[in-house]
Amino acid sequence: MFPMASARGQGLVEYALIMLLVALIVIIILALFGPAVGDLYSTIVSGI
């Protein structure tokens, strides 16, 4: 019925899904490597 509105809505949904995927990947990486990065940072700061 409204092809341009539908295409724009589809683009927004695809963009939102990509952003959700990126956010999930970042959260997983931080959960896995967060403690190691914190320990590394603490070691560097204590060495200064």
N, C-alpha and C positions, 0 to 999 in steps of 0.2 A: 504494500500500500504506500509506504513512504520509504523508498529505497535508500535515499541519502541518510535519513535518520537511522535506519536499521544498520547501515554500514558504519556510521559513526558510533553507534552503540556497541556494535561488535568490536570495533577497534578499541574502545574504552575498556571493554571486558577483557580483551586479550592483553592489554597493557596492565590492567589490574592483576591478572593471573601471573604475568611475568614478574611484576613487583613482589607478589606474594611468594613466588618461588625463590627469588633472590633473597628476600627477608628470611625465609626458612633456612636457606643455605648458610647465611651469615650467623643465624642463631645456633645452628648445629656446629659450625666451625668454632664459634666462641665457647660453646659448652665443652667441646672436646679439647681445645687448646688454650682456653682461658687460664687455668691454673698454671700451666707451663710458662705462659707469657708473663703472668704475675710473678712467678718465682724468678724468671730471668730479669725482669725489671727490678725486683728487690735486690738481686745480686749486684746489678750494675749500680744502683743507687748507694748501696752500702760500700761499694768499692770507691766511691768518689770522695 
